[in-house]
Amino acid sequence: MAIETPEGYEAFTVETIKNYIASDALLAARVGGAPDQLKTVEVGDGNLNLVFIVEGPAGSLIIKQALPYVRLIGESWPLPLKRSYFEYHTLTRQAAASSDGARVPEIYAYDEANALIAMEYLSDHIILRKGFIQGIAYPRLANDLGLFLAETLFRTSDLHMDTARKKADVALYSDNVALCDITESLVFTEPYQEAELNQWTSPQLDRLVQTLRQDRDVKVAVQVMKERFTTCTQSLLHADFHSGSVMVNQADTRVIDPEFSFYGPMGFDTGALFANYFLAYFSQAGHAQQAGDRDAYQKWLLQTAIDTWATFEARFRELWHSERTGILFPRSLFEDQDDAMGSEQALTRTLRSLFVDTVGFAGTKMIRRLVGLAHVEDMESIEDPDQRARCEANALAMGRELLVSRHQFSSIGQLCDLARSIKNRGVTL
């Protein structure tokens, strides 16, 4: 497939981006100074895009620009630039859906022709995944992410949205075909078969990978979750909600990079976050300087998972009672007929379904980050391959259990008990 770019598109460099900013009055005013006074550095360490930090005499900003191909692979894998369009619109919708509006970066400008977003530079934040690797605890994390997920998922669903607007949005985001295809292939299919892009710690995990591919229960379960992903348009998802898509410090949490966004099952976002909590948990042994010195941090990670769900569920319940204005479970059938108990029954059912999805999607996300393409730095930064393989084997065992036995769990606490049990007994390589 040939790479196609719109007329006027230019992939910028650290030098040419200076002239671009100088040519835009709003951006130039924000950073100040002539092009030769600007300091620019390209820091895109993800799989897809260019990311420039631009600093000038008056201020700073981030420029994120889509490339017409997958950066991780190269020009042999073309990718539509329109993903930048979806990211921009999702950031604005998420800002509107969040009560304080400040859980995403402030957007300064969007240039559709150049597939480019100019936004707030969170200079005093770090990527959450790097914080996990360093063993840093964040006291606001569970509350901030629990609220963000509850509010953005509830307020973009048929529980709340005007139905005409919701259907228009579903149609709009249905065009994000290429990035959905990446998820459908790399998360739900390729890790379970021989595929050119699959990676794992070899030869240590070779046996486990072959066992996974022969596991009928796993393959059926993951395809059930794929069906849920492709057919359920519950809410506007971030759709790539991992610890590399969260920026943090001790006082603030921001969610970034929603270019995979589309309308899908709520549990895909919540499941992705919990998968990353548990991947971080199992990786800690590989980052310990001596035995036991990450035990307290592992305990914090599990408690953060529990607290995140508690905050999420509590806020979801509040919104159910105060903002259930959409076409689903209308108040006219329940509260307006003095049937509060019926409303509670419907809420319990909704949360149960969402929890089962969360568990199943968490399992799929854990597995793909261990034996598919694009692994997590939590594991990849463990230098000793034998130690890394032990950490990954434990995480793989949990991912499999979450996926296959998702209906058997009823609380995040039970998932944490499972993680501790797997860690304590270990997996035989």
C-alpha positions in Angstrom: 0.0 0.0 0.0 1.4 3.4 -1.0 1.7 6.1 1.6 -0.7 9.0 0.8 -0.5 12.4 2.4 -2.8 15.4 1.8 -1.7 18.4 -0.1 0.3 20.7 2.2 1.3 18.1 4.7 4.9 18.3 6.0 6.5 16.0 8.5 8.4 18.4 10.6 11.9 18.2 12.1 13.3 20.0 15.2 14.4 22.8 12.9 11.4 23.2 10.6 8.9 23.1 13.4 10.4 26.4 14.6 9.4 28.2 11.5 6.0 26.6 11.6 5.4 28.0 15.1 6.7 31.4 14.1 4.2 31.5 11.2 1.2 31.0 13.6 0.4 34.1 15.6 -1.2 32.3 18.5 1.5 29.7 18.9 4.3 32.3 18.4 2.7 34.5 21.1 2.6 31.6 23.5 6.3 30.7 23.3 7.6 34.1 22.3 10.8 34.9 20.4 12.1 34.4 16.9 12.7 30.9 15.5 16.4 31.1 16.4 15.3 31.7 20.1 13.3 28.6 20.3 14.6 25.4 21.8 13.1 22.2 20.3 13.6 18.5 20.9 11.8 15.5 19.5 10.8 13.1 22.3 8.4 10.8 20.6 9.2 7.4 22.2 5.9 5.8 21.3 5.0 3.6 18.4 3.3 6.0 16.0 4.0 9.8 16.1 6.4 12.7 16.3 6.3 14.7 19.5 8.2 18.0 19.9 8.8 20.0 23.0 9.1 23.6 22.1 10.4 26.2 24.6 10.8 29.9 24.1 11.3 33.1 26.1 7.6 33.4 27.0 6.5 29.8 27.4 6.4 26.3 26.1 4.2 23.8 24.4 4.0 20.3 22.9 3.5 19.6 19.2 2.2 16.1 18.4 2.2 15.2 14.7 1.0 12.0 13.1 3.2 10.3 10.6 1.6 8.6 7.6 3.0 5.2 8.8 3.6 3.3 12.0 6.8 4.7 13.4 7.6 1.5 15.2 7.7 -0.4 12.0 8.4 2.1 9.3 7.0 3.0 5.9 6.1 -0.6 5.2 3.1 -0.1 7.4 1.1 2.9 6.2 -1.4 4.5 8.6 -4.0 7.3 8.0 -3.2 10.7 9.3 -6.8 11.1 10.3 -6.0 9.6 13.7 -4.9 13.0 14.7 -8.4 14.3 13.9 -9.9 11.7 16.2 -7.4 12.4 19.0 -8.2 16.1 18.9 -12.0 15.6 19.0 -11.7 13.1 21.8 -9.5 15.3 23.9 -12.1 18.1 23.6 -15.0 15.7 24.5 -13.1 14.2 27.4 -12.4 17.7 28.8 -16.1 18.5 28.5 -17.1 15.2 30.2 -14.7 15.6 33.1 -16.2 17.5 36.0 -13.1 19.7 36.4 -12.1 19.6 32.7 -8.5 19.3 33.7 -7.7 15.7 33.4 -6.4 16.1 29.8 -3.9 18.7 28.5 -5.1 22.0 27.4 -5.4 22.2 23.6 -3.9 25.3 21.9 -4.4 24.6 18.2 -5.3 21.9 15.7 -4.0 21.8 12.2 -5.9 19.1 10.2 -3.7 19.4 7.0 -0.5 18.7 9.0 -2.2 16.2 11.3 -0.9 18.2 14.2 -2.1 19.2 17.7 -0.4 21.9 19.8 -1.1 21.4 23.5 0.0 22.1 27.0 3.5 20.9 27.9 3.3 19.1 31.2 6.9 19.9 32.2 6.4 19.0 35.8 4.8 15.6 35.1 6.3 12.2 34.1 4.8 9.3 32.3 3.1 7.1 34.8 4.8 3.9 33.5 8.2 5.5 34.3 6.9 6.3 37.8 5.9 2.7 38.2 9.4 1.5 37.2 11.0 3.9 39.6 8.7 2.8 42.4 7.0 6.2 42.9 3.7 6.3 44.7 1.1 8.9 43.6 -1.5 9.7 46.3 -4.1 11.2 43.8 -3.8 8.6 41.1 -6.7 6.2 42.1 -9.1 9.1 42.7 -8.2 11.0 39.6 -8.3 8.0 37.2 -11.4 6.5 38.8 -13.3 9.8 38.4 -12.0 10.4 34.9 -13.1 6.9 33.7 -16.5 7.1 35.4 -17.3 10.5 34.0 -16.0 10.2 30.5 -17.6 6.7 30.0 -20.9 7.5 31.6 -21.4 10.9 30.0 -20.6 9.6 26.5 -23.1 6.7 26.7 -26.8 6.2 26.1 -27.3 6.4 29.8 -26.7 10.2 29.5 -26.2 11.5 25.9 -28.8 12.8 23.6 -29.5 9.9 21.3 -29.1 11.8 18.0 -25.8 13.2 19.1 -24.6 9.8 20.3 -25.5 8.1 17.0 -23.8 10.9 15.1 -20.7 10.4 17.2 -20.8 6.6 16.7 -20.9 7.3 12.9 -18.0 9.8 13.1 -15.7 7.5 15.1 -16.6 4.5 13.0 -14.2 5.9 10.5 -11.2 5.3 12.8 -10.9 2.0 11.0 -7.1 1.6 10.8 -6.4 2.0 14.5 -9.3 -0.3 15.4 -7.8 -2.8 13.0 -4.5 -2.6 14.9 -6.3 -3.4 18.1 -8.4 -6.2 16.6 -5.2 -7.8 15.2 -2.5 -7.1 17.7 -4.6 -7.5 20.9 -7.2 -10.2 20.0 -5.7 -12.4 17.3 -2.0 -12.4 16.6 -0.7 -13.2 20.1 -2.6 -16.6 19.8 -1.1 -17.7 16.5 2.2 -17.6 14.6 2.6 -14.0 13.4 5.6 -12.1 12.0 5.4 -9.2 14.5 5.0 -11.3 17.7 7.8 -11.0 20.2 8.6 -12.6 23.6 11.6 -13.4 25.8 13.0 -16.4 24.0 13.9 -19.2 24.7 12.7 -18.7 28.3 9.0 -18.3 27.3 8.9 -20.5 24.3 7.0 -23.3 26.0 4.5 -21.0 27.5 3.8 -19.3 24.2 3.2 -22.6 22.5 0.9 -23.7 25.3 -1.0 -20.5 25.0 -1.6 -21.1 21.2 -2.9 -24.5 21.9 -5.2 -23.4 24.8 -8.7 -23.8 23.3 -10.4 -22.1 26.3 -8.1 -19.0 25.9 -8.8 -18.8 22.1 -12.5 -19.0 22.5 -12.5 -16.5 25.3 -10.4 -13.9 23.5 -12.6 -14.1 20.5 -15.7 -13.5 22.7 -13.9 -10.4 24.0 -13.1 -9.4 20.4 -16.8 -9.7 19.5 -17.6 -7.5 22.4 -15.0 -5.0 21.2 -16.3 -4.9 17.7 -20.0 -4.9 18.3 -20.7 -2.9 21.5 -20.9 0.9 21.1 -21.4 1.8 24.8 -19.2 4.8 25.2 -16.5 6.9 23.6 -13.3 5.1 24.6 -9.8 6.4 24.9 -9.0 2.9 23.6 -5.3 2.8 24.5 -5.6 3.5 28.2 -2.3 2.3 29.5 0.3 3.7 31.9 2.2 5.3 29.1 -0.9 7.4 28.3 -1.1 9.0 31.8 1.1 11.9 33.0 1.5 12.4 36.7 3.0 14.2 39.6 2.2 14.2 43.3 -0.6 16.7 42.8 -2.0 16.1 39.4 -3.0 13.4 36.8 -3.5 13.9 33.1 -4.6 11.5 30.4 -3.1 11.8 26.9 -2.9 10.2 23.5 -6.5 9.1 22.7 -5.8 8.6 19.0 -7.3 5.0 19.1 -10.6 6.4 20.3 -13.9 5.0 19.1 -17.2 4.0 20.5 -16.8 0.6 22.2 -17.4 -1.3 25.5 -16.7 0.7 28.7 -14.7 -2.2 30.1 -12.1 -1.9 27.4 -10.8 1.3 29.0 -11.1 0.2 32.6 -9.6 -3.2 31.7 -6.6 -1.7 30.0 -5.8 0.4 33.1 -6.1 -2.6 35.5 -3.9 -4.6 33.1 -1.2 -2.0 33.5 -1.5 -2.0 37.3 -0.9 -5.8 37.3 1.9 -5.7 34.7 3.6 -3.1 36.9 3.0 -5.3 39.9 4.6 -8.4 38.4 7.5 -6.3 37.0 8.7 -5.0 40.4 10.8 -8.0 41.2 12.9 -7.2 38.2 13.5 -3.6 39.4 14.4 -4.5 43.0 17.9 -3.7 44.1 17.7 -6.4 46.7 15.1 -9.0 47.7 12.0 -7.5 49.2 12.8 -3.9 48.7 9.8 -3.5 46.3 7.3 -5.4 48.5 5.8 -2.2 49.9 5.4 -0.7 46.4 3.7 -3.8 45.2 1.3 -3.5 48.1 0.6 0.1 47.0 0.0 -0.9 43.4 -2.7 -3.4 44.5 -4.3 -1.0 46.9 -4.3 1.6 44.1 -6.2 -0.9 41.9 -8.8 -1.5 44.6 -9.1 2.3 45.3 -9.4 3.1 41.6 -12.4 0.7 41.1 -14.0 1.9 44.4 -13.8 5.6 43.1 -15.0 4.6 39.7 -18.0 2.6 41.0 -19.0 5.2 43.5 -18.9 8.0 40.9 -20.7 5.8 38.3 -23.5 5.2 40.9 -23.8 9.0 41.6 -24.1 9.7 37.9 -26.7 7.0 37.5 -28.9 8.7 40.0 -28.2 12.3 39.0 -27.5 12.3 35.2 -29.3 9.3 33.8 -31.0 11.4 31.0 -30.4 9.1 28.0 -32.6 6.5 26.4 -31.3 3.6 28.5 -33.1 2.7 31.8 -35.1 5.9 31.7 -36.4 7.4 35.0 -39.9 7.2 33.6 -39.8 3.5 34.0 -38.4 3.4 37.5 -38.1 6.5 39.8 -41.1 8.2 38.2 -43.2 5.1 39.0 -41.9 5.0 42.6 -39.7 2.0 41.6 -36.3 2.9 43.1 -35.6 -0.7 43.7 -35.9 -1.5 40.0 -33.4 1.3 39.2 -31.0 -0.2 41.7 -31.4 -3.7 40.2 -30.7 -2.2 36.7 -27.6 -0.4 38.1 -26.3 -3.6 39.8 -26.7 -5.5 36.5 -25.0 -2.7 34.5 -22.0 -2.6 36.9 -21.7 -6.4 37.0 -21.6 -6.6 33.2 -19.0 -3.7 33.1 -16.9 -5.5 35.8 -16.9 -8.8 33.8 -15.8 -6.9 30.7 -13.1 -5.1 32.7 -11.6 -8.4 33.9 -11.7 -10.1 30.5 -10.2 -7.1 28.7 -7.5 -6.8 31.4 -6.5 -10.3 30.6 -6.3 -9.7 26.9 -4.3 -6.6 27.4 -1.8 -8.3 29.7 -1.3 -11.2 27.3 -0.7 -9.1 24.2 1.9 -6.9 26.0 3.9 -10.1 26.8 3.8 -12.2 23.6 2.6 -9.8 20.9 3.9 -6.6 19.4 4.8 -3.5 21.4 5.7 -4.7 24.9 5.7 -2.5 28.1 8.8 -0.8 29.4 8.0 -2.2 32.9 9.2 -5.6 31.6 11.4 -4.6 28.7 13.7 -2.6 31.0 14.5 -5.6 33.2 18.0 -6.4 31.9 18.4 -10.0 33.1 16.4 -12.0 30.6 15.9 -14.9 33.1 14.5 -12.5 35.7 12.4 -10.7 33.0 11.0 -14.0 31.9 10.0 -15.0 35.4 8.1 -11.7 35.8 6.5 -12.1 32.4 5.5 -15.7 33.1 3.7 -14.7 36.3 1.9 -11.9 34.5 1.0 -14.2 31.6 -0.6 -16.7 34.0 -2.7 -14.0 35.5 -3.7 -12.7 32.1 -4.9 -16.1 31.1 -6.9 -16.6 34.3 -8.6 -13.2 34.0 -9.6 -13.9 30.4 -10.9 -17.4 30.9 -12.4 -17.1 34.4 -13.7 -13.5 34.1 -17.2 -14.5 35.2 -15.9 -16.0 38.5 -14.6 -12.8 40.0 -16.7 -10.3 41.8 -14.2 -7.7 43.1 -10.9 -6.1 42.4 -9.8 -7.4 45.7 -10.1 -11.0 44.4 -8.0 -10.0 41.4 -5.3 -8.7 43.8 -5.5 -12.0 45.8 -4.9 -13.8 42.6 -1.9 -11.6 41.8 -0.4 -12.2 45.2 -1.0 -16.0 44.9 0.7 -16.2 41.5 3.7 -14.1 42.7 4.2 -16.2 45.8 4.1 -19.6 44.0 5.7 -18.5 40.8 5.3 -20.1 37.3 7.5 -22.9 36.1 9.3 -22.0 32.9 
